[in-house]
Amino acid sequence: MNERFCSRFYARHYDELKRYAKYFGGVESRCECRTADTAVRELRRVAEQLGGGGDGRFILDTDDTLGAGAYRIESGEEAVTITGGDGNGVLYGTYRFLILAAGGFDTDDSGKPAYSLRMLDHWDNADGSIERGYSGNSLFFADNDIKYDKQRVADLAALYASVGINAVCINNVNVHATETLFITEKYLGKAAALADIFADCGIKLFLSVNFAAPAEIGGLDTADPLDERVRKWWSDTAAAIYDKVPTFGGFLVKADSEGRPGPFTYGRDHADGANMLAEAVAPFGGKVVWRCFVYNCRVDWRDRSTDRAKAAYVNFKPLDGRFDDNVILQVKNGPMDFQIREPVSPLLGALGSTRTAVEFQITQEYTGQQIDLCWLVPMWKECLDFNTYALTGGSVVKERITGAAGVSNVGDGEFLTGDPLAAANLYGFGRLIFDPSQSAERIAEEWVRAALTTEPGAVRTLTGMLLRSREIYESYTSPLGVGWMVVPHYHYGVDVDGYEYSRWGTYHYADRDGIGVDRTAATGTGYVKQYAPENGRFYESINTCPDELLLFFHHVSYKHVLHSGKTVIQHIYDSHFDGADEAEKLLEEWRTLRGRVPDDVYEEALRRFELQLANAQRWRDVVNTYFYRKSGIPDEHGRKIY
């Protein structure tokens, strides 16, 4: 069995686990539920891996006063007692014990999930490919069918449960022809079997659906959400799904976005569309997760008044309070599209009467594609800790959301996440949305110690590499809040003007005199007006706008002096030279870990660090040359620019 899955991913260090061998003599379960049964199986499996245990035991119990999903771990002389607020809590506590034990931490612990929805979105296609997948092919689909290895999916479900994930959508939000049929009788039996595997780990299965399905596969001449025939079709379809898949979670929907059909076709709005689907699944306790990634992707780049950043707020803020209780609006962390540095979306925290979930991208579409090391937890924490000031009674993002969804980064390759170090992002996402009060440093150390090594020196090196990696990647790719300078569609590698004159938008407006997008209220697109006054004034003023977001909000001269004391052009030069140097240091540090981490992990990551260095050097040379030629201003240090 591949050790990179489920709890066995963490249990590489049997020397650490052997400290607890006396407890692995048996398991006494006082719970009668499938997730507690899974916990029993996991503990017995680890006991077998350890070669048996002593006279002690594990006691699994429930106490509903703890709350749904909560757990408490207590170690005594003769037993470890794991108590859950429900069966899911028992399972989470069991995995938490194994993770902490494998990492050499104190295992007495307690926790309670912050959010009711902790979801992973797979962008998997029926043909087995994965949109923005950098880790192999789908674990769920092949040959335009639902095909999977049962044990591998079971291991994946266990891995997800080990960090508290309780929902998974298995198919791409861009629903293609075959995936549209997944809600029909032809596929529901296979979907039910898959859902059953996830249910053993307390995870509900969701499906992305095509809003136009009633017209495309249902024999109707319309998909108008206010047409009674359409409403009945969805209600009948939902009933058929729940008849086959009683643990079904609901629908994930991308509508009226990037060519996907939606209610706009019929003169309706997003609330009309979402509520129609919510009504269909409501009798079964289902949810509709409706994505807010809605914008005009056919703009005229010559029109300086257009601004993609404004789109989500413009579309959804006026609808606040109109959505049914079982609708959750899924809002990207930034107003654009998963760039390495964006301001927090003003829509987060602004919807006082609507359930919202923040959407993070674990798969590294714009952040290195699991080639370049880029640990994303610090960026996600910045979003969750951001105070929007939009509502009275508290407007910190993490206090206003109902849940979080992460775009998954797994596939069927030798390593689950392609780059073995990219597993830190998957672990970090789960831990952070379970308990957003945790520090990035603690999460990084937990993963390193449980997954790779407990040797103190190696732990310090690896933890330090993770914590620095986001700033390193940013420094050689995105100066001062400018994103999108990537190869179009592929999104890996540098192309400064790749999207600058396209229908998708315009992102840096560089000319001979300056750079940046004017989004101010006074002279620009007015995007800053979407923020509450406290944040709007902060970003509006060039004197208070933080350097790292300056060019997102302002168009300035290359000679503009930053808070750091550098000019904009010198910052561009310095950051790109420094970023390439730091990428080389990451490679050098990794080479010191030969023999100190598993050999297969070492060799695979080494290859990727070598590729990252080449990528960073190319970014350095292309970006610096581009802006030298634009500005005519030389590097004050006289370094080579082509």
C-alpha positions in Angstrom: 0.0 0.0 0.0 1.3 3.5 -0.9 2.3 5.2 2.3 1.5 8.6 1.0 -2.2 8.2 1.6 -4.4 8.5 4.7 -2.9 8.3 8.2 -0.1 6.3 6.8 1.1 9.4 5.1 1.9 10.7 8.6 3.1 7.4 10.1 6.5 7.3 8.5 8.2 7.7 11.9 7.4 4.5 13.7 10.1 5.3 16.3 7.9 8.2 17.4 4.7 6.1 17.3 6.4 3.4 19.3 6.4 5.7 22.3 2.7 5.0 22.4 2.9 1.3 21.6 1.5 0.3 25.0 -1.9 1.8 24.1 -2.2 -0.2 20.9 -3.2 -3.4 22.7 -6.8 -2.9 21.8 -9.7 -0.5 21.0 -12.8 -0.2 23.0 -15.5 1.7 21.1 -18.6 2.9 22.8 -20.0 4.5 19.6 -22.3 3.0 17.1 -21.7 4.9 13.9 -19.7 4.4 10.7 -17.2 7.1 11.3 -16.3 5.7 14.7 -16.0 2.3 13.0 -13.5 3.9 10.6 -11.5 5.2 13.6 -11.4 1.7 15.1 -10.0 0.3 11.8 -7.4 3.0 11.5 -6.1 2.3 15.1 -6.0 -1.4 14.5 -4.2 -0.9 11.2 -1.5 1.2 12.9 -1.2 -1.4 15.6 -0.5 -4.0 13.0 2.1 -1.7 11.4 3.7 -1.3 14.7 3.8 -5.1 15.2 1.3 -5.1 18.0 0.8 -3.2 21.3 1.0 -3.5 25.0 -1.6 -3.9 27.7 -3.2 -0.5 27.2 -6.1 0.5 24.9 -7.9 3.3 23.2 -11.4 4.2 24.4 -13.6 5.9 21.8 -16.7 7.7 23.1 -19.1 10.5 22.3 -20.3 13.5 24.3 -22.8 15.6 22.4 -22.1 18.6 24.7 -18.8 19.0 22.8 -20.6 20.0 19.6 -20.6 18.6 16.1 -17.1 17.5 14.9 -15.4 18.5 18.2 -12.9 16.1 19.9 -11.0 15.7 23.1 -7.9 13.5 23.5 -6.8 12.5 27.1 -4.0 10.1 27.9 -3.9 8.1 31.1 -1.7 5.4 32.4 -3.7 2.6 30.8 -5.7 4.2 28.1 -6.0 7.0 25.6 -9.6 8.3 25.6 -10.8 10.0 22.5 -14.2 11.7 22.9 -16.1 13.2 20.1 -19.1 15.5 19.9 -20.3 13.0 17.4 -18.9 10.2 15.3 -17.0 12.6 13.1 -15.4 14.1 16.1 -14.2 10.7 17.2 -12.6 10.2 13.8 -11.0 13.6 13.8 -9.7 13.0 17.3 -8.3 9.7 16.2 -6.4 11.1 13.3 -5.3 14.1 15.4 -3.7 11.7 17.9 -1.9 9.8 15.1 -0.6 13.0 13.5 0.6 14.5 16.8 2.2 11.2 17.9 4.0 10.7 14.6 5.4 14.2 14.8 6.6 13.8 18.4 4.1 16.3 19.9 2.1 16.1 23.1 -1.0 14.1 22.1 -3.4 15.5 24.6 -5.4 17.9 22.6 -8.9 19.3 21.9 -10.6 21.0 19.0 -13.8 22.1 17.5 -14.4 22.9 13.8 -14.9 26.6 13.2 -17.1 26.1 10.1 -19.9 23.8 9.2 -18.7 23.5 5.5 -15.0 22.5 5.0 -14.9 21.5 1.4 -12.6 20.4 -1.4 -13.5 21.1 -5.0 -12.0 18.8 -7.6 -11.8 20.2 -11.1 -11.7 16.6 -12.5 -13.1 15.8 -16.0 -14.9 12.6 -17.1 -12.1 11.8 -19.5 -9.6 11.6 -16.6 -7.9 14.9 -17.1 -7.9 17.6 -14.4 -8.2 21.3 -15.1 -5.3 23.0 -13.3 -4.2 19.6 -12.2 -0.5 19.2 -11.6 -0.4 15.8 -9.9 -1.5 13.3 -12.6 -4.9 12.3 -13.7 -8.2 12.0 -11.9 -8.7 9.5 -9.0 -12.4 9.3 -9.9 -12.8 9.3 -13.7 -11.4 7.7 -16.8 -12.7 7.1 -20.3 -15.7 9.4 -19.8 -17.0 7.3 -16.9 -16.8 7.1 -13.2 -13.9 4.7 -12.7 -11.7 4.5 -9.6 -9.6 2.3 -7.4 -11.7 1.7 -4.3 -8.8 1.4 -1.9 -7.1 4.6 -3.3 -10.3 6.6 -2.9 -10.7 5.2 0.6 -7.2 6.3 1.5 -7.9 9.7 0.0 -11.1 10.1 2.0 -9.1 9.1 5.1 -6.5 11.7 4.3 -9.1 14.4 3.9 -10.8 13.4 7.2 -7.5 13.6 8.9 -7.6 17.3 8.6 -11.3 17.7 9.1 -12.6 17.9 5.6 -16.4 17.1 5.5 -17.4 17.8 1.9 -16.0 17.0 -1.5 -17.1 17.9 -5.0 -15.6 15.4 -7.4 -16.2 17.0 -10.9 -15.1 20.2 -12.6 -17.1 23.4 -12.1 -16.9 23.7 -15.9 -19.4 20.9 -16.5 -18.8 19.3 -19.8 -21.2 17.1 -21.8 -20.6 13.8 -20.0 -20.5 15.3 -16.6 -23.9 16.8 -17.2 -25.2 13.3 -17.2 -23.8 12.4 -13.8 -27.1 13.3 -12.2 -28.9 10.7 -14.4 -29.8 7.1 -13.7 -26.9 6.0 -15.9 -24.3 7.2 -13.4 -26.0 7.5 -10.1 -25.3 3.9 -9.0 -21.5 4.5 -9.5 -21.8 7.9 -7.8 -23.6 6.2 -4.9 -20.8 3.7 -4.4 -18.2 6.5 -4.4 -20.3 8.6 -2.0 -20.4 5.6 0.3 -16.6 5.4 0.6 -16.5 9.1 1.5 -19.3 8.7 4.0 -17.2 6.2 6.0 -15.0 9.3 6.7 -17.9 11.7 7.4 -17.5 13.4 4.0 -20.5 14.3 1.9 -20.2 14.1 -1.8 -21.3 17.0 -4.0 -21.6 17.3 -7.8 -21.1 20.3 -10.0 -24.1 20.7 -12.2 -24.8 22.3 -15.5 -27.5 25.0 -15.0 -28.8 24.3 -18.5 -29.3 20.6 -17.8 -33.1 20.7 -18.1 -32.8 21.8 -21.7 -29.6 19.9 -22.6 -30.6 16.5 -21.2 -34.1 16.9 -19.7 -36.1 17.3 -22.9 -37.3 20.8 -22.0 -37.1 23.9 -24.3 -35.8 26.1 -21.5 -33.8 26.2 -18.2 -35.6 29.3 -16.9 -35.4 29.1 -13.1 -38.9 30.6 -12.7 -40.5 28.1 -15.2 -42.5 25.6 -13.2 -41.6 22.8 -15.5 -37.9 23.5 -14.9 -38.4 23.7 -11.1 -40.2 20.3 -11.2 -37.5 18.8 -13.3 -34.8 19.8 -10.7 -37.0 18.6 -7.8 -37.6 15.3 -9.5 -33.8 15.0 -10.3 -32.9 15.8 -6.7 -35.3 13.2 -5.4 -33.8 10.6 -7.7 -30.3 11.5 -6.6 -31.1 11.2 -2.9 -32.9 8.0 -3.4 -29.7 6.5 -4.8 -27.2 8.6 -2.7 -28.8 9.3 0.7 -25.6 11.0 2.0 -25.5 13.4 -1.0 -24.4 16.9 0.0 -25.8 19.0 -2.8 -24.8 20.9 -5.9 -21.9 23.2 -6.7 -22.7 25.7 -9.5 -20.7 27.9 -11.8 -23.2 30.0 -13.7 -23.0 33.0 -16.1 -19.3 32.9 -15.9 -16.7 32.3 -18.6 -19.3 31.0 -21.0 -21.2 28.7 -18.6 -25.0 28.9 -18.9 -27.0 30.5 -16.1 -30.1 32.5 -15.2 -29.0 35.6 -17.1 -30.1 33.9 -20.3 -33.7 34.2 -19.1 -33.5 37.7 -17.6 -33.2 36.2 -14.1 -30.5 36.8 -11.5 -28.3 34.6 -9.4 -30.7 34.5 -6.5 -33.4 33.2 -8.8 -31.1 30.4 -10.1 -29.6 29.4 -6.7 -33.0 29.4 -4.9 -34.5 27.1 -7.5 -31.8 24.5 -6.9 -31.9 25.1 -3.2 -35.7 24.4 -3.2 -35.0 21.1 -5.0 -32.5 19.8 -2.4 -34.0 21.3 0.7 -36.3 18.4 1.6 -33.2 16.2 1.9 -31.0 18.6 3.9 -29.0 19.4 0.8 -27.0 22.6 0.1 -26.3 24.7 -3.0 -22.9 26.2 -3.2 -23.0 29.0 -5.8 -19.7 30.4 -7.0 -19.4 34.2 -7.2 -16.7 34.1 -9.9 -18.8 36.0 -12.3 -17.3 38.7 -14.7 -17.3 39.8 -18.3 -14.5 37.8 -20.0 -15.0 39.6 -23.3 -13.9 43.2 -22.5 -12.3 45.8 -24.7 -8.8 46.3 -23.3 -8.9 49.8 -24.7 -11.7 50.8 -22.3 -9.9 52.1 -19.2 -13.2 52.2 -17.2 -13.7 48.4 -17.2 -12.4 46.6 -14.1 -12.7 42.8 -13.6 -12.0 43.3 -9.9 -15.4 45.0 -9.4 -17.4 42.2 -10.9 -18.2 39.8 -7.9 -19.4 42.7 -5.7 -21.4 44.3 -8.4 -23.2 41.0 -9.2 -23.9 39.8 -5.6 -24.0 42.6 -3.1 -27.4 43.9 -4.4 -28.8 40.4 -3.8 -27.9 40.2 -0.2 -30.8 38.7 1.8 -32.5 37.2 -1.1 -30.9 33.7 -1.0 -32.4 30.7 0.7 -30.9 29.5 4.0 -29.4 26.4 2.3 -27.5 28.5 -0.3 -23.9 29.3 0.3 -22.1 31.9 -1.9 -18.5 30.8 -2.6 -16.3 33.9 -2.9 -12.7 33.8 -4.1 -10.3 35.2 -1.5 -9.3 38.0 -3.8 -11.4 40.0 -6.3 -9.5 38.6 -9.4 -8.3 35.0 -9.8 -6.0 33.4 -7.3 -3.0 35.7 -7.9 0.0 35.5 -5.5 -1.0 39.0 -4.1 -4.4 40.5 -4.2 -6.4 42.6 -1.7 -9.1 40.7 0.1 -12.3 40.6 -1.9 -14.7 43.3 -0.6 -17.6 40.8 -1.0 -16.2 38.8 1.9 -17.8 40.3 5.1 -20.1 42.5 3.1 -23.0 40.1 2.9 -24.7 40.4 6.2 -27.8 38.4 5.4 -26.3 35.7 3.2 -24.2 32.6 4.0 -20.8 32.8 2.4 -17.7 30.6 2.1 -14.3 31.7 1.1 -12.7 29.9 -1.9 -8.9 29.2 -1.8 -6.9 27.6 -4.6 -4.7 24.8 -3.2 -3.6 23.7 -6.6 -1.0 26.2 -7.6 -2.3 27.6 -10.9 -0.7 31.0 -10.6 1.7 30.2 -7.8 4.2 27.7 -9.2 2.0 24.8 -10.3 3.6 22.4 -7.8 7.0 22.9 -9.4 8.0 26.0 -7.6 7.7 25.8 -3.8 5.0 28.1 -2.6 3.4 27.5 0.7 0.1 29.3 0.7 -1.1 29.2 4.4 0.3 32.7 5.2 -1.7 34.2 2.3 -4.9 32.4 3.4 -4.4 33.6 7.0 -4.1 37.2 5.8 -7.5 36.8 4.1 -9.2 35.2 7.1 -7.7 37.8 9.5 -8.7 40.8 7.4 -11.2 43.2 8.9 -13.6 44.4 6.2 -15.3 46.9 8.5 -18.3 46.3 6.4 -20.8 45.3 9.1 -21.5 46.3 12.7 -20.8 43.6 15.3 -17.6 42.3 13.7 -16.4 42.1 10.1 -13.3 40.0 10.3 -13.5 37.6 7.4 -13.0 34.4 9.5 -15.9 35.5 11.8 -18.4 36.2 9.0 -18.1 33.1 6.8 -20.0 29.9 7.0 -17.1 27.8 5.6 -14.3 27.5 3.1 -13.6 25.6 -0.1 -10.3 24.7 -1.5 -9.6 23.8 -5.1 -7.9 20.4 -4.7 -4.3 19.7 -5.7 -4.3 15.9 -5.8 -4.0 13.3 -8.6 -3.1 9.8 -9.4 0.6 10.2 -9.8 3.3 8.5 -7.7 3.0 11.4 -5.2 -0.5 12.4 -4.4 0.2 16.1 -4.8 2.9 15.8 -7.6 5.5 17.7 -5.7 5.6 15.9 -2.3 6.1 19.3 -0.6 2.9 20.6 -2.1 1.1 18.2 0.4 1.9 20.9 3.0 -0.7 23.1 1.2 -3.4 20.4 1.4 -2.6 19.8 5.1 -2.4 23.5 5.8 -5.8 24.2 4.2 -7.5 21.6 6.3 -6.0 22.6 9.5 -6.5 26.3 9.0 -10.2 26.0 8.2 -10.8 23.7 11.1 -9.1 26.2 13.4 -8.2 29.5 11.8 -6.6 30.8 15.1 -3.6 28.5 14.5 -0.3 30.1 13.5 1.3 29.4 10.1 4.5 28.4 12.0 2.7 25.8 14.0 0.9 24.3 11.0 4.2 24.1 9.0 6.0 22.4 11.8 3.2 19.9 12.3 3.3 18.9 8.7 7.0 18.6 8.5 7.4 16.6 11.6 4.5 14.2 10.9 5.2 13.8 7.2 8.9 14.0 6.6 11.2 14.1 9.6 11.5 14.8 13.3 15.2 15.5 13.3 15.3 19.0 14.9 17.8 20.5 12.4 16.0 19.3 9.4 12.6 20.4 10.9 14.0 23.9 11.3 15.3 24.0 7.7 12.1 22.7 6.2 9.8 24.9 8.2 11.9 27.9 7.3 11.8 27.0 3.7 8.0 26.8 3.7 7.5 30.0 5.6 9.8 32.0 3.2 8.5 30.4 0.0 5.5 32.6 -0.7 7.5 35.8 -0.5 10.3 34.3 -2.6 7.9 33.3 -5.4 6.2 36.7 -5.2 9.5 38.5 -5.5 10.4 37.1 -8.8 7.0 37.1 -10.3 4.6 39.8 -9.2 6.0 43.2 -8.3 3.9 45.4 -5.9 0.6 43.7 -6.6 0.8 43.2 -10.3 -0.2 39.7 -11.4 -1.1 38.0 -14.6 2.3 38.4 -16.3 2.2 34.7 -17.2 2.0 32.6 -20.3 -1.7 32.8 -21.4 -4.0 29.8 -20.6 -1.1 27.7 -19.3 -0.2 30.2 -16.5 3.3 28.9 -15.8 6.3 31.0 -16.9 6.7 34.6 -17.7 5.0 36.6 -20.4 4.7 40.2 -19.3 2.2 41.3 -21.9 0.5 37.9 -22.2 -2.8 39.2 -21.0 -2.3 42.9 -21.4 -4.2 43.4 -24.6 -6.7 40.5 -24.4 -10.4 40.1 -23.8 -9.7 38.8 -20.3 -8.7 42.2 -19.0 -5.7 44.5 -18.7 -3.5 44.2 -15.6 -0.4 46.4 -15.5 -0.8 49.3 -18.0 2.9 49.8 -18.2 4.1 52.6 -20.5 7.3 54.6 -20.7 6.4 56.7 -17.7 4.8 54.4 -15.2 2.9 51.2 -14.2 -0.2 50.1 -12.3 -3.9 50.2 -12.4 -5.7 53.2 -11.1 -8.6 51.8 -9.1 -9.2 54.9 -7.0 -12.5 56.7 -6.6 -11.0 60.1 -7.6 -9.4 59.3 -10.9 -9.7 55.5 -11.6 -12.2 52.7 -11.9 -13.8 53.3 -8.5 -13.1 49.8 -7.2 -12.0 51.2 -3.8 -15.6 52.3 -3.2 -16.6 48.7 -2.7 -14.7 48.6 0.6 -16.0 50.1 3.8 -14.7 53.7 4.3 -12.0 52.6 6.7 -10.4 50.4 4.0 -11.4 52.5 1.1 -9.6 55.6 2.5 -6.5 53.4 3.3 -6.2 52.1 -0.3 -7.3 55.3 -2.0 -4.4 57.3 -0.6 -1.0 56.7 -2.2 0.5 57.6 1.2 -1.2 54.8 3.1 -1.6 52.1 0.5 0.8 49.3 1.4 3.8 48.8 -1.0 2.9 45.2 -1.7 -0.5 46.3 -3.2 0.5 49.8 -4.6 0.3 48.9 -8.3 -3.0 47.0 -7.8 -4.6 50.3 -6.7 -2.5 53.1 -8.3 -0.8 54.0 -11.6 2.5 55.6 -10.6 5.8 56.8 -12.0 8.7 54.4 -12.1 10.5 57.0 -9.9 7.8 57.0 -7.3 9.4 56.4 -3.9 7.9 53.5 -1.9 7.5 53.4 1.9 10.7 51.2 1.8 12.6 54.1 0.4 13.2 52.5 -3.0 11.8 53.7 -6.3 9.3 51.5 -8.0 11.7 50.6 -10.8 14.5 49.8 -8.4 12.2 47.6 -6.3 11.3 45.7 -9.5 15.0 45.2 -10.3 16.0 44.3 -6.7 13.1 42.0 -6.0 13.7 40.0 -9.2 17.4 39.6 -8.6 16.8 38.8 -4.9 14.0 36.3 -5.8 16.3 34.3 -8.2 19.0 34.3 -5.5 16.6 33.1 -2.9 15.4 30.3 -5.3 19.0 29.2 -5.5 19.2 29.2 -1.7 16.2 27.0 -1.5 17.9 24.5 -3.8 21.1 24.6 -1.7 19.1 24.1 1.5 17.3 21.1 0.0 20.5 19.5 -0.9 21.6 19.5 2.8 18.6 17.3 3.5 19.8 14.3 1.5 19.5 11.2 3.7 17.5 13.2 6.3 14.2 12.9 4.5 12.8 9.8 2.6 14.9 9.2 -0.5 11.9 9.2 -2.9 10.7 12.6 -1.5 14.2 14.0 -1.7 14.8 13.0 -5.4 11.4 14.2 -6.6 11.6 17.6 -4.8 15.2 18.1 -5.9 14.2 17.9 -9.6 11.5 20.5 -8.9 13.9 22.9 -7.0 16.2 22.8 -10.0 13.3 23.7 -12.3 12.2 26.4 -9.9 15.7 28.0 -10.1 15.6 28.1 -13.9 12.1 29.6 -13.8 13.1 32.3 -11.3 16.1 33.2 -13.4 14.0 33.5 -16.5 11.4 35.7 -14.7 14.3 37.9 -13.4 15.8 38.4 -16.9 12.6 38.9 -18.8 10.8 41.2 -16.3 13.9 43.3 -15.6 14.7 43.7 -19.3 11.1 44.5 -20.1 10.9 47.4 -17.6 14.4 48.7 -18.4 13.4 49.0 -22.0 10.1 50.6 -21.0 11.5 53.1 -18.5 15.0 53.6 -19.8 16.1 53.8 -16.1 19.2 51.6 -15.4 19.7 49.5 -12.3 21.5 51.6 -9.7 23.7 48.6 -8.8 24.8 48.1 -12.4 23.8 44.4 -12.6 23.3 42.8 -15.9 20.0 43.5 -17.7 19.7 42.4 -21.3 
